[in-house]
């Protein structure tokens, strides 16, 4: 706060100095310099001091505060550039004609930069993803920790087929990927995903008891999550065309040549999937150890020796 106040005062002093110089010498470029510094002082005062410092501090949510500050930073740069053009360019038609070819050459040579910038604008306007979302883009899965003008910064997490915890690596993804790639957002408008655990049991096991016990375990562990997911699905149905989806756990049975597969399907928080799966697996193992009529199946291979 103090540093920004000092910067504002410095800009104001330089503005006054240029005004006195212009008043003394009546030099054209001194007047343009005075206008530039005056505009910079006003823009800096409004965006950096009033909006970013005074108003931003009243926002309690860290995520909302970050988004607000990022928006202010982008608007600050754009507004100052437009002000400079207004002050220094008097005949915009002549400027466009004279530098059209140069501008086209720059656009071709820096097309990736412009694509990244355009992608940043698309992210900003459409909200494809926001800071805090877990997304998959360009075959990378991670939690978005910053959205810049040209790049999106993510904290990488493991593939969901293995685990959903951070690896510790920071990934920088060019914003241009939002213009041409598929984007999976795991937390947009809701915070859950469906997960499954498959348990193979022998044909000698009591499959009915196994199914009921599995269902009881998962229901107890996911009751709060399922209630929250049901409310989020209702809100999704109001925003999109989305038929009502069941969120209560369910057990599916599949017969194979060697055993019976019991697959339990349930909802889980996207970012805590591994922790919940671990807890359920431990409870299932305890159940199997305590039950004499439930046996885990394993593949057996018969070997015959030819005499």
PELINWO-V224150 format. One record per backbone hydrogen bond with DSSP energy under -1.0 kcal/mol. CO is the residue of the C=O (numbers start at 1). NH is the residue of the N-H. If there is no record, write none. Layout:
co | nh
CO | NH
CO | NH
This chain:
co | nh
1 | 5
2 | 6
3 | 7
4 | 8
5 | 9
6 | 10
7 | 11
8 | 12
9 | 13
10 | 14
11 | 15
12 | 16
13 | 17
14 | 18
15 | 19
16 | 20
17 | 21
18 | 22
19 | 23
20 | 24
21 | 25
22 | 26
27 | 31
28 | 32
29 | 33
30 | 34
31 | 35
32 | 36
33 | 37
34 | 38
35 | 39
36 | 40
37 | 41
38 | 42
39 | 43
40 | 44
41 | 45
42 | 46
43 | 47
44 | 48
44 | 49
45 | 50
46 | 51
47 | 52
49 | 54
50 | 55
51 | 56
53 | 57
55 | 58
56 | 59
61 | 65
62 | 66
63 | 67
64 | 68
65 | 69
66 | 70
67 | 71
68 | 72
69 | 73
70 | 74
71 | 75
72 | 76
73 | 77
74 | 78
75 | 79
76 | 80
77 | 81
78 | 82
79 | 83
80 | 84
81 | 85
82 | 86
83 | 87
84 | 88
85 | 89
91 | 95
92 | 96
93 | 97
94 | 98
95 | 99
99 | 103
100 | 104
101 | 105
102 | 106
103 | 107
104 | 108
105 | 109
106 | 110
108 | 111
110 | 114
111 | 115
112 | 116
113 | 117
114 | 118
115 | 119
116 | 120
117 | 121
118 | 122
119 | 123
120 | 124
121 | 125
122 | 126
123 | 127
130 | 133
133 | 144
134 | 186
135 | 142
136 | 184
137 | 140
140 | 137
141 | 157
142 | 135
143 | 155
144 | 132
146 | 153
150 | 175
151 | 148
152 | 173
153 | 145
153 | 146
154 | 171
155 | 143
156 | 167
159 | 162
159 | 163
165 | 158
169 | 156
171 | 154
173 | 152
174 | 177
175 | 178
176 | 179
177 | 181
184 | 136
191 | 270
193 | 268
195 | 266
197 | 264
199 | 262
200 | 297
201 | 260
202 | 205
205 | 207
206 | 210
207 | 211
208 | 212
209 | 213
210 | 214
211 | 215
212 | 216
213 | 217
214 | 218
215 | 219
216 | 220
217 | 221
218 | 222
222 | 226
223 | 227
224 | 228
225 | 229
226 | 230
227 | 231
228 | 232
229 | 233
230 | 234
231 | 235
232 | 236
233 | 237
235 | 239
236 | 240
240 | 242
250 | 265
252 | 263
254 | 261
259 | 256
260 | 201
261 | 254
262 | 199
263 | 252
264 | 197
265 | 250
266 | 195
268 | 193
272 | 276
273 | 277
274 | 278
275 | 279
276 | 280
277 | 281
278 | 282
279 | 283
280 | 284
281 | 285
282 | 286
283 | 287
284 | 288
285 | 289
286 | 290
293 | 206
295 | 202
